[in-house]
């Protein structure tokens, strides 16, 4: 992202909006509901205004994720890009997902279907964070954790450089998360 890029940050929850305002004091922060029943009128000033929309770990929290993607499409200029990151593989869904209020996890295929339904032209889709899979499975499925413990996250973060190397042979076809890029 260019340093002088004009950005808008959004969330629904007041505590996150406050955190965004505090962390990015010179950036516009708005409360935006991607599935508001009157989205086009409520957010008329934002329709067709963006070159890119990033939704990182957002869509899995929205029950009507197809409508959310359709509304993200409305926010974009013609040729604009949507970059979406979500948790991968429904088989990994566990107590941690429930505590985080995730409705679901995705595969590249299911995410592509939503993009097509929302009238995006697919650019690419890939998985990443292969080593996150055993950590998520052990913590959330085998140990029954309902949160990611700080100590475990700290250790995991220290290992990220090694994990990035492990991701290389999987070339984007396996990971804890899936990313998709589409064009309006």
C-alpha positions as CSV (number, residue, x, y, z in Angstrom):
1,X,0.0,0.0,0.0
2,X,1.3,3.4,-0.9
3,X,2.2,5.6,2.0
4,X,-0.1,8.4,0.9
5,X,-2.9,6.0,0.0
6,X,-6.4,7.1,1.0
7,X,-7.8,4.4,3.2
8,X,-11.0,3.8,5.0
9,X,-11.1,1.3,7.9
10,X,-14.2,-0.3,9.2
11,X,-15.8,-2.6,11.7
12,X,-19.2,-3.0,13.4
13,X,-18.1,-3.2,17.1
14,X,-17.5,0.0,19.0
15,X,-14.4,-1.3,20.8
16,X,-12.7,-2.2,17.5
17,X,-13.7,1.1,16.0
18,X,-12.1,2.9,19.0
19,X,-8.9,0.8,18.7
20,X,-8.7,1.6,14.9
21,X,-9.2,5.3,15.7
22,X,-6.5,5.2,18.3
23,X,-4.0,3.2,16.1
24,X,-4.7,5.1,12.9
25,X,-5.6,8.7,14.0
26,X,-5.3,10.2,10.5
27,X,-7.3,7.5,8.7
28,X,-11.1,7.6,8.2
29,X,-12.8,4.9,10.4
30,X,-16.4,4.1,9.8
31,X,-18.9,1.7,11.2
32,X,-20.0,-0.5,8.3
33,X,-22.4,-3.4,8.3
34,X,-21.7,-5.5,5.1
35,X,-25.1,-7.1,5.3
36,X,-27.2,-4.0,6.2
37,X,-30.7,-4.6,4.5
38,X,-30.5,-1.1,2.9
39,X,-26.7,-1.2,2.2
40,X,-26.8,0.9,-1.0
41,X,-28.7,3.7,0.6
42,X,-27.0,3.6,4.0
43,X,-23.5,3.6,2.5
44,X,-24.3,5.5,-0.7
45,X,-21.2,7.7,-0.2
46,X,-19.0,4.6,-0.3
47,X,-20.5,2.8,-3.4
48,X,-18.0,2.5,-6.2
49,X,-15.3,4.5,-4.4
50,X,-12.5,1.9,-3.8
51,X,-9.7,0.5,-5.8
52,X,-9.3,-2.4,-3.3
53,X,-11.2,-3.9,-0.4
54,X,-9.4,-6.1,2.1
55,X,-11.4,-8.3,4.4
56,X,-8.9,-10.2,6.6
57,X,-10.6,-12.8,8.9
58,X,-14.0,-11.0,8.5
59,X,-16.2,-13.0,6.2
60,X,-16.3,-16.1,8.4
61,X,-18.0,-14.0,11.0
62,X,-20.9,-13.1,8.7
63,X,-23.8,-15.5,8.4
64,X,-24.9,-14.2,5.0
65,X,-21.4,-14.2,3.5
66,X,-22.7,-14.1,-0.1
67,X,-24.6,-10.9,0.5
68,X,-21.5,-9.5,2.2
69,X,-19.4,-10.3,-0.8
70,X,-22.0,-8.7,-3.1
71,X,-21.9,-5.6,-1.1
72,X,-18.1,-5.6,-1.1
73,X,-18.4,-5.7,-4.9
74,X,-20.6,-2.6,-4.7
75,X,-17.9,-0.7,-2.8
76,X,-15.4,-1.2,-5.6
77,X,-14.7,0.8,-8.7
78,X,-14.8,-1.1,-12.0
79,X,-11.7,-3.2,-12.1
80,X,-11.3,-2.9,-8.4
81,X,-9.9,-5.9,-6.4
82,X,-11.3,-7.7,-3.4
83,X,-8.7,-9.6,-1.3
84,X,-10.3,-11.9,1.2
85,X,-8.6,-14.1,3.8
86,X,-10.6,-16.6,5.8
87,X,-9.9,-19.8,7.9
88,X,-9.6,-22.9,5.8
89,X,-11.2,-26.4,6.0
90,X,-14.5,-27.0,7.8
91,X,-13.1,-30.2,9.2
92,X,-10.9,-28.1,11.5
93,X,-13.9,-26.2,12.9
94,X,-13.7,-26.4,16.7
95,X,-14.3,-24.7,20.0
96,X,-11.9,-21.9,19.1
97,X,-13.9,-21.1,16.0
98,X,-17.1,-21.1,18.1
99,X,-15.6,-18.7,20.7
100,X,-14.5,-16.4,17.8
101,X,-18.0,-16.4,16.5
102,X,-17.1,-18.1,13.2
103,X,-20.0,-19.4,11.2
104,X,-17.8,-21.6,9.0
105,X,-14.4,-22.3,7.5
106,X,-13.7,-22.4,3.8
107,X,-11.9,-24.3,1.0
108,X,-10.6,-22.6,-2.1
109,X,-13.6,-24.1,-3.9
110,X,-16.3,-22.8,-1.6
111,X,-14.7,-19.4,-1.5
112,X,-14.5,-19.3,-5.3
113,X,-18.2,-20.2,-5.5
114,X,-19.1,-17.2,-3.3
115,X,-16.9,-14.9,-5.4
116,X,-18.7,-16.1,-8.6
117,X,-22.1,-15.5,-6.9
118,X,-21.0,-12.0,-6.1
119,X,-20.0,-11.3,-9.7
120,X,-16.2,-11.2,-9.2
121,X,-13.8,-12.4,-11.8
122,X,-11.4,-14.7,-10.1
123,X,-7.7,-13.8,-10.2
124,X,-6.2,-16.3,-7.8
125,X,-6.8,-18.4,-4.7
126,X,-4.2,-20.1,-2.4
127,X,-3.7,-21.5,1.0
128,X,-1.0,-20.6,3.5
129,X,0.2,-21.4,7.0
130,X,0.5,-25.2,6.6
131,X,2.0,-25.6,10.1
132,X,-1.0,-23.8,11.6
133,X,-3.1,-26.9,10.8
134,X,-1.6,-29.2,13.4
135,X,-1.5,-26.5,16.0
136,X,-5.2,-25.6,15.4
137,X,-6.2,-29.3,15.4
138,X,-4.3,-30.2,18.5
139,X,-5.4,-27.1,20.5
140,X,-9.0,-26.9,19.3
141,X,-9.9,-30.6,18.6
142,X,-7.7,-32.8,20.7
143,X,-7.1,-30.5,23.8
144,X,-10.5,-28.9,23.6
145,X,-9.2,-25.4,24.0
146,X,-11.7,-22.6,23.4
147,X,-9.1,-19.9,23.0
148,X,-5.6,-19.6,21.6
149,X,-3.3,-19.3,24.7
150,X,-0.8,-16.4,24.6
151,X,2.1,-18.7,25.5
152,X,1.3,-21.0,22.5
153,X,0.8,-18.1,20.2
154,X,4.1,-16.6,21.3
155,X,6.0,-19.8,20.6
156,X,4.2,-20.2,17.3
157,X,5.1,-16.6,16.3
158,X,8.8,-17.3,17.0
159,X,8.6,-20.3,14.7
160,X,7.0,-18.4,11.7
161,X,10.3,-18.0,9.8
162,X,10.7,-21.8,9.8
163,X,7.1,-22.4,9.0
164,X,7.3,-20.1,6.0
165,X,10.0,-22.5,4.6
166,X,7.7,-25.5,5.3
167,X,5.0,-23.8,3.3
168,X,7.2,-23.7,0.1
169,X,6.7,-27.3,-1.0
170,X,3.0,-27.1,-0.5
171,X,2.8,-24.2,-3.0
172,X,-0.4,-22.8,-1.8
173,X,-2.6,-25.9,-1.8
174,X,-2.7,-26.6,1.9
175,X,-2.9,-24.2,4.9
176,X,-4.8,-23.0,7.9
177,X,-6.1,-20.0,5.9
178,X,-7.2,-19.4,2.3
179,X,-6.8,-16.2,0.4
180,X,-8.8,-15.2,-2.7
181,X,-8.3,-12.3,-5.0
182,X,-11.1,-11.2,-7.4
183,X,-11.8,-8.3,-9.7
184,X,-15.0,-6.4,-10.2
